[in-house]
Amino acid sequence: MSIQAMDEVFSRLVRDKAFRELLRCDPEKALANLIGRPDLGGVWLIGAAGGPVGYLVLTWGYSLEFGGRDAFLDELYLEAAWRGQGLGRQAMRFAEEACRANGVLALHLEVERENVKAQAFYDKTGFENRAHYFLMSKRLAQPVGRRASRRHSHAERGNEGSAEWLP
């Protein structure tokens, strides 16, 4: 993937006011951390008319509930002029193939509650609304790549014994 091409698409996206309001991090830093780290996931450009018109980002994880490796479709972006022309469906097929090639058993994504058009698109591509679940997030101040390990004594809470959380 060309960093220059990715930067071109990303800079167009960052100019979008609605997108900027959603950012909760430094997007360039986050992207730089992901590119070149296949153990974390991948970034792929979506091309049409001889150039990039969007991108998708997959990140890898593991789920006991789904019995193994899972993935999160962190971003699927197409420039507005290219939406509704089949590129999104092609990108989703590509994402599923990339997941299967990496041993992924389940693919997850999030979509804004108000974005009924995107919800309908994902429903058509086989995603299920897990209405009995909420996606919840908590920001952690710990830098990426640092492992947490701590010992917690139940005696601190008035209980006997202790538990240890290992990396």
Protein Blocks (a to p, Z undefined) as FASTA:
>chain_A
ZZklmmmmmmmmmmpmklmmmpcbdfklmmmmmgopaknmccddddeehiafbdcddddd
ddfklopacdddfbacddfklgonlpmmmmmmmmmmmmmmnopabdcddddfklmmlmmm
mmmnopacdfkbccdddddfbdghiacdddddfklnopacjddddZZ
